[in-house]
Amino acid sequence: MPALKNGLIMREVYVSRQVLDKIHELEFYLKEDMKFSKEAARKRSDRMRIFLKSLNNPVVDYAPCRFKRWKALGYRCIVFEKSWVFAYEIIDEGIIVRDMSNTAALAK
């Protein structure tokens, strides 16, 4: 049975393996290359994962992506902490977070 919150049926959030791998790679980069502590790097990646799960609110939808490769696929985009963009697709069962990128990389 779907979860209820304030009388609303919350949608399922599915995160693609590609996105999970990118979050893991970011955590590794923060520890190894940027010399973040293990705890600080994990805290950042955990915030991303929690943020993605918060997309279950059926009332909130974000604008279609303006970045060419994601716009062509019909994805919607949401920004995380000004530097990261997640692309997601709405499906009957909920949403699928398909990709993520640093905003600077998407500007190219």
DSSP file (Angstrom, degrees, kcal/mol; ACC not computed):
  #  RESIDUE AA STRUCTURE BP1 BP2  ACC     N-H-->O    O-->H-N    N-H-->O    O-->H-N    TCO  KAPPA ALPHA  PHI   PSI    X-CA   Y-CA   Z-CA
    1    1 A M              0   0    0      0, 0.0     0, 0.0     0, 0.0     0, 0.0   0.000 360.0 360.0 360.0 133.9    0.0    0.0    0.0
    2    2 A P        -     0   0    0      0, 0.0     2,-0.1     0, 0.0     9,-0.1  -0.255 360.0-102.5 -62.7 149.2    1.4    3.4   -0.9
    3    3 A A        -     0   0    0      7,-0.3     7,-3.0     6,-0.1     2,-0.4  -0.435  32.8-145.1 -71.8 145.2    2.5    5.7    1.9
    4    4 A L  E     +A    9   0A   0      5,-0.2     2,-0.3    -2,-0.1     5,-0.2  -0.902  18.7 176.6-112.2 142.3    0.3    8.5    3.0
    5    5 A K  E >  S-A    8   0A   0      3,-2.1     3,-2.1    -2,-0.4    -2,-0.0  -0.940  76.4 -15.0-144.6 121.8    1.4   12.0    4.1
    6    6 A N  T 3  S-     0   0    0     -2,-0.3     3,-0.1     1,-0.3    -2,-0.0   0.852 128.9 -54.7  52.2  37.6   -1.1   14.7    5.0
    7    7 A G  T 3  S+     0   0    0      1,-0.3     2,-0.4     0, 0.0    -1,-0.3   0.461 114.5 117.5  80.1   0.8   -3.8   12.7    3.2
    8    8 A L  E <   -A    5   0A   0     -3,-2.1    -3,-2.1     0, 0.0     2,-0.7  -0.799  68.5-122.4-102.6 142.5   -1.7   12.5   -0.1
    9    9 A I  E     -A    4   0A   0     -2,-0.4     2,-0.3    -5,-0.2    -5,-0.2  -0.743  31.7-136.7 -80.8 119.6   -0.5    9.3   -1.6
   10   10 A M        -     0   0    0     -7,-3.0    -7,-0.3    -2,-0.7    47,-0.2  -0.567  16.5-125.5 -80.0 139.0    3.3    9.7   -1.9
   11   11 A R        -     0   0    0     45,-2.4    83,-0.2    -2,-0.3     2,-0.2  -0.473  24.7-104.5 -83.3 155.7    4.9    8.5   -5.1
   12   12 A E  E     -b   94   0B   0     81,-1.1    83,-2.3    -2,-0.1     2,-0.5  -0.516  27.4-149.0 -75.1 144.5    7.7    6.0   -5.3
   13   13 A V  E     -b   95   0B   0     81,-0.2     2,-0.4    -2,-0.2    83,-0.2  -0.977  12.5-171.6-117.4 119.7   11.2    7.3   -6.0
   14   14 A Y  E     -b   96   0B   0     81,-2.8    83,-3.2    -2,-0.5     2,-0.5  -0.928   8.0-155.7-109.6 134.1   13.5    5.0   -8.0
   15   15 A V  E     -b   97   0B   0     -2,-0.4    83,-0.1    81,-0.2    81,-0.0  -0.947  20.0-124.5-113.5 124.9   17.1    6.0   -8.3
   16   16 A S     >  -     0   0    0     81,-2.5     4,-2.3    -2,-0.5     3,-0.2  -0.213  18.7-117.3 -65.5 155.3   19.0    4.6  -11.3
   17   17 A R  H  > S+     0   0    0      1,-0.2     4,-2.7     2,-0.2     5,-0.2   0.859 115.6  60.7 -58.7 -36.4   22.2    2.6  -10.8
   18   18 A Q  H  > S+     0   0    0      2,-0.2     4,-2.1     1,-0.2    -1,-0.2   0.919 107.1  43.7 -59.2 -45.0   24.0    5.3  -12.8
   19   19 A V  H  > S+     0   0    0     78,-0.3     4,-2.4     2,-0.2     5,-0.2   0.926 112.8  51.1 -68.7 -44.6   23.0    8.0  -10.3
   20   20 A L  H  X S+     0   0    0     -4,-2.3     4,-2.1     1,-0.2    -2,-0.2   0.906 111.4  49.1 -58.8 -40.8   23.9    5.8   -7.3
   21   21 A D  H  X S+     0   0    0     -4,-2.7     4,-2.6     2,-0.2    -1,-0.2   0.896 109.7  51.4 -65.1 -40.3   27.3    5.1   -8.9
   22   22 A K  H  X S+     0   0    0     -4,-2.1     4,-2.4     2,-0.2    -2,-0.2   0.890 109.2  50.1 -65.8 -38.5   27.9    8.8   -9.5
   23   23 A I  H  X S+     0   0    0     -4,-2.4     4,-2.2     2,-0.2    -1,-0.2   0.918 111.8  48.5 -64.4 -42.2   27.1    9.7   -5.9
   24   24 A H  H  X S+     0   0    0     -4,-2.1     4,-2.2    -5,-0.2    -2,-0.2   0.915 111.2  50.0 -62.3 -43.6   29.5    7.0   -4.8
   25   25 A E  H  X S+     0   0    0     -4,-2.6     4,-2.6     1,-0.2    -2,-0.2   0.880 109.3  52.2 -63.0 -38.6   32.2    8.3   -7.1
   26   26 A L  H  X S+     0   0    0     -4,-2.4     4,-2.7     2,-0.2    -1,-0.2   0.922 108.3  50.7 -63.4 -43.8   31.6   11.8   -5.8
   27   27 A E  H  X S+     0   0    0     -4,-2.2     4,-1.9     1,-0.2    -2,-0.2   0.922 111.6  47.8 -59.7 -44.3   32.1   10.6   -2.3
   28   28 A F  H  X S+     0   0    0     -4,-2.2     4,-3.2     2,-0.2     5,-0.4   0.917 111.5  50.8 -62.1 -44.5   35.3    8.9   -3.2
   29   29 A Y  H  X>S+     0   0    0     -4,-2.6     5,-2.0     1,-0.2     4,-1.9   0.912 108.5  51.7 -59.6 -44.6   36.5   12.0   -5.0
   30   30 A L  H  <5S+     0   0    0     -4,-2.7     6,-3.4     3,-0.2    -1,-0.2   0.886 116.9  39.8 -62.0 -38.2   35.8   14.2   -2.0
   31   31 A K  H  <5S+     0   0    0     -4,-1.9     4,-0.3     4,-0.2    -2,-0.2   0.952 126.4  30.8 -74.4 -50.7   37.8   11.8    0.2
   32   32 A E  H  <5S+     0   0    0     -4,-3.2    -3,-0.2    -5,-0.2    -2,-0.2   0.919 132.6  23.3 -81.3 -45.9   40.7   11.0   -2.0
   33   33 A D  T  <5S+     0   0    0     -4,-1.9    -3,-0.2    -5,-0.4    -4,-0.1   0.856 130.6  37.2 -93.0 -38.5   41.2   14.1   -4.2
   34   34 A M  S   <S-     0   0    0     -5,-2.0    -3,-0.2     2,-0.0    -4,-0.2   0.520  99.9-130.2 -93.3  -5.4   39.7   16.9   -2.1
   35   35 A K        +     0   0    0     -6,-0.4    -4,-0.2    -4,-0.3    -3,-0.1   0.785  45.7 163.1  62.3  31.1   40.9   15.4    1.2
   36   36 A F        -     0   0    0     -6,-3.4    -1,-0.2    -7,-0.2    -2,-0.0  -0.443  46.8-100.7 -67.8 153.0   37.5   15.6    2.9
   37   37 A S     >  -     0   0    0      1,-0.1     4,-2.5    -2,-0.1     5,-0.3  -0.373  31.9-110.3 -67.5 159.1   37.3   13.5    6.0
   38   38 A K  H  > S+     0   0    0      1,-0.2     4,-2.2     2,-0.2     5,-0.2   0.898 120.4  50.1 -57.0 -41.1   35.5   10.2    5.5
   39   39 A E  H  > S+     0   0    0      2,-0.2     4,-2.4     1,-0.2    -1,-0.2   0.901 110.3  48.3 -66.7 -42.3   32.6   11.6    7.7
   40   40 A A  H  > S+     0   0    0      2,-0.2     4,-1.9     1,-0.2    -2,-0.2   0.910 112.9  47.7 -66.5 -41.9   32.3   14.8    5.7
   41   41 A A  H  X S+     0   0    0     -4,-2.5     4,-2.1     1,-0.2    -1,-0.2   0.915 113.6  47.8 -64.6 -42.4   32.3   13.1    2.4
   42   42 A R  H  X S+     0   0    0     -4,-2.2     4,-2.7    -5,-0.3    -2,-0.2   0.882 108.2  55.2 -66.1 -38.0   29.7   10.6    3.6
   43   43 A K  H  X S+     0   0    0     -4,-2.4     4,-2.1     2,-0.2    -1,-0.2   0.909 108.1  49.2 -61.5 -42.1   27.6   13.4    5.0
   44   44 A R  H  X S+     0   0    0     -4,-1.9     4,-1.7     2,-0.2    -2,-0.2   0.943 113.6  44.9 -63.1 -48.0   27.5   15.1    1.6
   45   45 A S  H  X S+     0   0    0     -4,-2.1     4,-2.1     1,-0.2    -2,-0.2   0.869 111.3  53.7 -67.1 -35.5   26.5   11.9   -0.2
   46   46 A D  H  X S+     0   0    0     -4,-2.7     4,-2.6     2,-0.2     5,-0.2   0.899 105.4  54.2 -63.8 -39.8   23.9   11.1    2.4
   47   47 A R  H  X S+     0   0    0     -4,-2.1     4,-2.5     1,-0.2    -1,-0.2   0.895 108.1  50.6 -60.3 -39.2   22.3   14.5    1.9
   48   48 A M  H  X S+     0   0    0     -4,-1.7     4,-2.3     2,-0.2    -2,-0.2   0.934 110.7  47.8 -63.6 -45.5   22.1   13.8   -1.8
   49   49 A R  H  X S+     0   0    0     -4,-2.1     4,-1.9     2,-0.2    -2,-0.2   0.910 113.3  47.5 -63.1 -42.7   20.4   10.4   -1.1
   50   50 A I  H  X S+     0   0    0     -4,-2.6     4,-1.4     2,-0.2    -1,-0.2   0.909 110.1  53.8 -64.0 -42.5   17.9   12.0    1.3
   51   51 A F  H  < S+     0   0    0     -4,-2.5     3,-0.4    -5,-0.2     4,-0.3   0.919 107.7  50.3 -57.5 -45.5   17.2   14.8   -1.1
   52   52 A L  H >< S+     0   0    0     -4,-2.3     3,-1.5     1,-0.2    -1,-0.2   0.902 107.9  52.1 -63.1 -41.0   16.3   12.3   -3.8
   53   53 A K  H >< S+     0   0    0     -4,-1.9     3,-1.1     1,-0.3    -1,-0.2   0.782  98.7  66.8 -65.4 -25.4   14.0   10.4   -1.6
   54   54 A S  G >< S+     0   0    0     -4,-1.4     3,-1.0    -3,-0.4    -1,-0.3   0.591  78.4  82.9 -71.9  -8.5   12.2   13.7   -0.8
   55   55 A L  G <   +     0   0    0     -3,-1.5    -1,-0.3    -4,-0.3    -2,-0.1   0.387  62.8  95.6 -74.9   7.0   11.0   13.9   -4.4
   56   56 A N  G <   +     0   0    0     -3,-1.1   -45,-2.4   -46,-0.1    -1,-0.2   0.555  50.2 113.3 -76.0  -6.4    8.2   11.6   -3.4
   57   57 A N    X   -     0   0    0     -3,-1.0     3,-0.7   -47,-0.2   -47,-0.1  -0.541  56.2-157.1 -69.2 117.4    5.8   14.5   -2.9
   58   58 A P  T 3  S+     0   0    0      0, 0.0    -1,-0.2     0, 0.0   -48,-0.1   0.647  87.3  60.8 -73.0 -13.0    3.1   14.2   -5.6
   59   59 A V  T 3  S+     0   0    0      1,-0.1     2,-0.6   -51,-0.0    -2,-0.1   0.772  93.3  72.9 -82.6 -26.8    2.3   17.9   -5.5
   60   60 A V    <   +     0   0    0     -3,-0.7     2,-0.4    -5,-0.0    -1,-0.1  -0.802  53.1 161.3-100.0 121.9    5.7   19.1   -6.4
   61   61 A D        -     0   0    0     -2,-0.6     2,-0.2     0, 0.0    17,-0.0  -0.979  25.6-139.2-131.6 148.9    7.0   18.8  -10.0
   62   62 A Y        -     0   0    0     -2,-0.4    16,-0.1     1,-0.1     3,-0.1  -0.602  30.6 -81.8-107.8 166.7    9.9   20.7  -11.5
   63   63 A A        -     0   0    0     -2,-0.2    14,-2.2    14,-0.2    -1,-0.1  -0.191  52.9 -90.7 -65.4 152.7   10.3   22.3  -14.9
   64   64 A P  B     -C   76   0B   0      0, 0.0    12,-0.3     0, 0.0    -1,-0.1  -0.334  57.4 -91.7 -57.3 147.6   11.4   20.3  -17.9
   65   65 A C        -     0   0    0     10,-2.6     9,-0.1     5,-0.2    22,-0.0  -0.303  27.4-159.4 -62.6 144.2   15.2   20.3  -18.2
   66   66 A R        +     0   0    0     -3,-0.1     2,-0.4     5,-0.0    -1,-0.1   0.487  63.4 103.7-100.6  -6.8   16.7   23.1  -20.3
   67   67 A F  S >> S-     0   0    0      1,-0.1     4,-3.1     2,-0.0     3,-0.7  -0.652  77.8-127.2 -79.6 129.7   20.0   21.1  -20.9
   68   68 A K  H 3> S+     0   0    0     -2,-0.4     4,-2.3     1,-0.3     5,-0.2   0.834 101.5  47.4 -48.7 -52.2   19.9   19.7  -24.4
   69   69 A R  H 34 S+     0   0    0      1,-0.2     4,-0.5     2,-0.2    -1,-0.3   0.863 120.3  38.6 -65.9 -34.2   20.7   16.1  -23.8
   70   70 A W  H <4>S+     0   0    0     -3,-0.7     5,-2.0     2,-0.2     3,-0.5   0.830 111.7  57.2 -83.5 -33.5   18.1   15.8  -21.0
   71   71 A K  H ><5S+     0   0    0     -4,-3.1     3,-1.6     1,-0.2    -2,-0.2   0.912 102.7  55.9 -61.4 -41.7   15.5   18.0  -22.7
   72   72 A A  T 3<5S+     0   0    0     -4,-2.3    -1,-0.2     1,-0.3    -2,-0.2   0.775 107.1  50.3 -61.7 -26.8   15.5   15.7  -25.7
   73   73 A L  T 3 5S-     0   0    0     -3,-0.5    -1,-0.3    -4,-0.5    -2,-0.2   0.459 115.2-116.3 -90.9  -2.6   14.7   12.8  -23.4
   74   74 A G  T < 5 +     0   0    0     -3,-1.6    -3,-0.2    -4,-0.4    -2,-0.1   0.702  60.1 157.0  77.3  19.5   11.8   14.7  -21.8
   75   75 A Y      < -     0   0    0     -5,-2.0   -10,-2.6    14,-0.1     2,-0.3  -0.353  36.9-135.9 -76.5 156.8   13.4   14.7  -18.3
   76   76 A R  E     -CD  64  88B   0     12,-3.0    12,-3.0   -12,-0.3     2,-0.4  -0.809  21.5-141.8-105.2 154.1   12.6   17.2  -15.6
   77   77 A C  E     - D   0  87B   0    -14,-2.2     2,-0.3    -2,-0.3    10,-0.2  -0.900  17.4-176.5-124.2 148.9   15.4   18.8  -13.6
   78   78 A I  E     - D   0  86B   0      8,-2.0     8,-2.9    -2,-0.4     2,-0.4  -0.995  21.7-132.4-141.6 138.3   15.9   19.8  -10.0
   79   79 A V  E     - D   0  85B   0     -2,-0.3     2,-0.5     6,-0.2     6,-0.2  -0.729  12.4-158.2 -96.0 138.3   19.0   21.5   -8.5
   80   80 A F  E >> S- D   0  84B   0      4,-3.4     4,-1.9    -2,-0.4     3,-0.9  -0.974  73.9 -22.6-116.0 121.4   20.7   20.3   -5.3
   81   81 A E  T 34 S-     0   0    0     -2,-0.5     2,-0.9     1,-0.3    -1,-0.1   0.816 106.9 -79.7  48.0  40.9   22.8   22.8   -3.3
   82   82 A K  T 34 S+     0   0    0      1,-0.2    -1,-0.3     2,-0.2     3,-0.0   0.152 128.2  66.6  64.3 -19.5   23.3   25.1   -6.4
   83   83 A S  T <4 S+     0   0    0     -2,-0.9    20,-2.5    -3,-0.9     2,-0.4   0.589  91.2  58.2-108.9 -12.1   26.1   22.9   -7.8
   84   84 A W  E  <  -DE  80 102B   0     -4,-1.9    -4,-3.4    18,-0.3     2,-0.4  -0.946  57.3-162.6-126.6 141.5   24.3   19.6   -8.8
   85   85 A V  E     -DE  79 101B   0     16,-2.9    16,-2.1    -2,-0.4     2,-0.4  -0.981   4.9-159.8-123.2 133.3   21.4   18.9  -11.1
   86   86 A F  E     -DE  78 100B   0     -8,-2.9    -8,-2.0    -2,-0.4     2,-0.5  -0.926   6.8-151.6-110.2 136.1   19.4   15.7  -11.1
   87   87 A A  E     +DE  77  99B   0     12,-2.6    11,-2.2    -2,-0.4    12,-1.5  -0.911  21.1 177.5-107.1 131.7   17.3   14.7  -14.1
   88   88 A Y  E     -DE  76  97B   0    -12,-3.0   -12,-3.0    -2,-0.5     2,-0.4  -0.919  21.6-142.1-135.7 162.3   14.2   12.6  -13.5
   89   89 A E  E     - E   0  96B   0      7,-2.4     7,-2.4    -2,-0.3     2,-0.5  -0.963  17.7-132.4-122.9 135.8   11.4   11.0  -15.4
   90   90 A I  E     + E   0  95B   0     -2,-0.4     2,-0.3     5,-0.2     5,-0.2  -0.778  32.1 172.8 -89.4 129.4    7.8   10.8  -14.3
   91   91 A I  E >   - E   0  94B   0      3,-2.9     3,-1.2    -2,-0.5    -2,-0.0  -0.814  47.9 -98.6-127.2 169.4    6.2    7.4  -14.7
   92   92 A D  T 3  S+     0   0    0     -2,-0.3     3,-0.1     1,-0.3    -1,-0.0   0.862 123.2  48.9 -56.8 -37.2    2.9    5.9  -13.6
   93   93 A E  T 3  S-     0   0    0      1,-0.1   -81,-1.1   -82,-0.1     2,-0.3   0.562 128.9 -80.5 -82.5  -9.0    4.5    4.2  -10.6
   94   94 A G  E <  S-bE  12  91B   0     -3,-1.2    -3,-2.9   -83,-0.2     2,-0.3  -0.957  70.5 -39.3 150.1-128.9    6.3    7.4   -9.5
   95   95 A I  E     -bE  13  90B   0    -83,-2.3   -81,-2.8    -2,-0.3     2,-0.5  -0.967  35.6-148.9-135.3 154.2    9.6    8.9  -10.7
   96   96 A I  E     -bE  14  89B   0     -7,-2.4    -7,-2.4    -2,-0.3     2,-0.8  -0.988  14.5-142.8-121.3 121.0   12.9    7.6  -11.8
   97   97 A V  E     +bE  15  88B   0    -83,-3.2   -81,-2.5    -2,-0.5   -78,-0.3  -0.762  27.0 176.8 -81.7 113.2   16.0    9.7  -11.2
   98   98 A R  E     -     0   0B   0    -11,-2.2     2,-0.3    -2,-0.8   -10,-0.2   0.808  49.5  -4.1 -93.9 -34.3   18.0    9.0  -14.3
   99   99 A D  E     - E   0  87B   0    -12,-1.5   -12,-2.6   -81,-0.1     2,-0.3  -0.961  49.4-158.1-155.9 166.3   21.1   11.2  -14.2
  100  100 A M  E     + E   0  86B   0     -2,-0.3     2,-0.3   -14,-0.2   -14,-0.2  -0.985  13.5 171.6-148.7 154.5   23.0   13.8  -12.4
  101  101 A S  E     - E   0  85B   0    -16,-2.1   -16,-2.9    -2,-0.3     2,-0.3  -0.989  39.8 -98.4-158.1 155.4   25.7   16.3  -13.2
  102  102 A N  E >>  - E   0  84B   0     -2,-0.3     4,-1.3   -18,-0.2     3,-0.7  -0.586  39.2-124.3 -69.9 140.4   27.6   19.2  -11.9
  103  103 A T  H 3> S+     0   0    0    -20,-2.5     4,-1.1    -2,-0.3    -1,-0.1   0.841 109.2  58.7 -60.1 -33.9   26.0   22.4  -13.2
  104  104 A A  H 34 S+     0   0    0    -21,-0.3     4,-0.4     1,-0.2     3,-0.3   0.875 103.8  51.6 -64.0 -36.6   29.3   23.6  -14.7
  105  105 A A  H X4 S+     0   0    0     -3,-0.7     3,-0.8     1,-0.2    -1,-0.2   0.822 107.1  53.4 -69.6 -31.1   29.6   20.5  -16.8
  106  106 A L  H 3< S+     0   0    0     -4,-1.3    -1,-0.2     1,-0.2    -2,-0.2   0.731  94.2  69.9 -76.5 -22.0   26.1   21.0  -18.2
  107  107 A A  T 3<        0   0    0     -4,-1.1    -1,-0.2    -3,-0.3    -2,-0.2   0.689 360.0 360.0 -69.4 -16.6   26.8   24.5  -19.3
  108  108 A K    <         0   0    0     -3,-0.8    -1,-0.3    -4,-0.4    -2,-0.1   0.467 360.0 360.0 -72.3 360.0   29.1   23.2  -22.0
